[in-house]
Amino acid sequence: MRHIMVLNAKGGCGKSTLATNIASYFADEGYGVALADYDPQQSSLDWLERRPDSRPKIAAVAGFKDGLKHAPRQVDFVVIDAPARSHGKELLDLVRHAETIVVPVLPSTIDMQAADRFIKELKAVGKVERKQAKIGVVANRVREYTLIYEELDEYLTAMKVPYLASLREAQNYVRAYTRGLGIFELPEYLAWPDWEQWEPLTKWLRSVRSQP
């Protein structure tokens, strides 16, 4: 069983969007998938409740307090939507549940400063230091050809962590979420630009480079 965690101490950076789309991607590929929602807002579980019966099933796991003991054992992937404001012992406990960690970062000065501090703390966690968990970063909700996106792109490129993808700000994510779908489950004519942007991220998640 593989555990992929979407994690950032900064709230509002799109963790639930990434978690639900990663979960639906692997479900559509034919894998058994569970989605664990540790965020108090429960946005990922709200998405699951909207998911049509016609789409590949994704199991729901609620609550960080009980850990993953209620996750079905037969699944191939557990995708974890982690809570914001995770530091210290809570961060240690979270990382204990993951082999792969994806950190979304928004194009803003505040978010970049917060990400800088958070990733330094994350890299100092023993499991990450021992390379028992791999980290990758994603530029999220970007608007290309803007100065702040260029600044974010340069910042993530210079970071000593794999810079996986740049995902645009698009209504497709809203369309997909409200229907309980992932971006890959929207029609090709509508979502092909987003599929292309996701390709480096999904390729990394499928590769040994994202695993201890």
Secondary structure by P-SEA (a helix, b strand, c coil): cbbbbbccccccccaaaaaaaaaaaaaaaccbbbbbbccccaaaaaaaaaccccccbbbbbbbcccccccccccccbbbbbccccccaaaaaaaaccccbbbbbbcccaaaaaaaaaaaaaaaaccccccccbbbbbbbcccccccaaaaaaaaaaaaccccccccccccaaaaaaaaaccccccccccccaaaaaaaaaaaaaaacccccc
